[in-house]
Amino acid sequence: HYRWPGWLERIDAAKLVRSMSRKASSQDNAACEGFFGRLTTEFFYPRDWRTFTPAQFIDEVDAYIRWYNETRIKMSLGGRSPIEYVKASA
C-alpha cells in the first residue's frame, strides 16, 4: 500500500520524503512500529470512536501524542518524561 499511486501523490503534494530501508532491515522502523503499537493498544482500541467527529478524533490523537512525548514518565529515562530527559541531556 505504500506504493499505491494515490499515496505517492499525497506524499509528493505534502513535500514529504519517504523513508525506505533495505529489505529485512527492521531496525529502521522499530521506533515507529513500537509507537504505533502503543497508540493502537492504549489509545485506539479501548474507546468507542463512533460518536467522535473527525476533528474531535484528530484533537484526541494530538493530545495523546503530546502526552506521550511531553508528560509520560519512563523509568528507563530515570523517572523523567522524554522532554525532561532531552533537556537534561543537552
Beta strands, then each sheet from edge to edge (+ up, - down):
end
